[in-house]
Amino acid sequence: MNSKASEALTFYYSVFGKRAYALCGKLGVTEKPNMPTHCSGCGATGTLHASKAGYLAFCDVCITVGGSYLGIKAPGRMGGGWAALLTADKAILSTGKDENMGAFKILEGTQLLHNSVRSTLINAILNPPEPPFMLVAFSNSSADVCGQLRVSHSKDIVYICGGSVERLNARRIREAVSLITNNNIPQTILRNAAEARGTIQRGTNKHHVARAQNELNLAEEKKPGITTLVRSIPLIGSPEYNWIIACAYAK
Ligand SMILES: [Zn+2]
C-alpha cells in the first residue's frame, strides 16, 4: 500500500471509521484455520475478521469501507449506495435508498441526507469544505477498497474515492461550470462543440477533422463564443469533462 493510501486509511479511521465500526454489531468469526495474520486489505495486525472462505481477513477499518464485498457477513449497510463527506469534525452521509436512512442515525456528529450519491459528489465538487477532507462513494465493486481511499488536501484537487480513486481538478471544473451557466449554453450545443473540438485536437483523420470544423462553425453560429469556451475547458472524455456536464446540467 502506498503512503497516500495509508495516510488516507488513518484519516478515515480517526474521523469516521472507528465510529462506523461500532454500528456493525457482531461480526462473528475471528478465528479460522490458516487465516492470515495481517489484514488482506491494508496489512494491519490486531483483531482481524476472516472472510467466508477463511483465506482472507480484514481489519475493522477495511471492513467499514469495503462492506459486504469483502466476503464478511456484516456490515452489509456499508456496501454500495452511500456517499460520505468526512472532515475532522463532521461526517455528512447520504443515500438515495430509504432502507439505508436508519442505519447511521445513532452516530453522533453525523448529518444524514436523503440524496443520491451523485448529487452529493456534485455538491462537494462545487462547494468543497475546508481541507483536509475525504469524499467517499462506498462501493461493492472493488476488491482493493482499502487502497482506494485518498485525503483531499485542497479545494482545487479533489479525490473521489472508495471504489476507485478519481483525482479531479475541481478548480477547472468549477471554472467551466461558471462559464457554461453564465453563458446559458444548451447541453446539446456544448456536447457537439466539445466533440468537434476533441476530433480537431486529435487530428488523426483529415476528413473527420474537416467535418468537425464544420460542426464547430455551426455551433458557433448558434452560440457565439462556444469555440473559445470549449477550447478553454477540459477535453471531452476526461473525468473532469464528465463532471462538468454533471455539475452544469444537474437539475
Ligand atoms: Zn485493513
Boltz pocket constraint, residues with backbone or C-beta under 6 A from the ligand:
constraints:
  - pocket:
      binder: B
      contacts: [[A, 39], [A, 40], [A, 41], [A, 42], [A, 43], [A, 44], [A, 58], [A, 59], [A, 60], [A, 61], [A, 62], [A, 63], [A, 146]]
      max_distance: 6.0
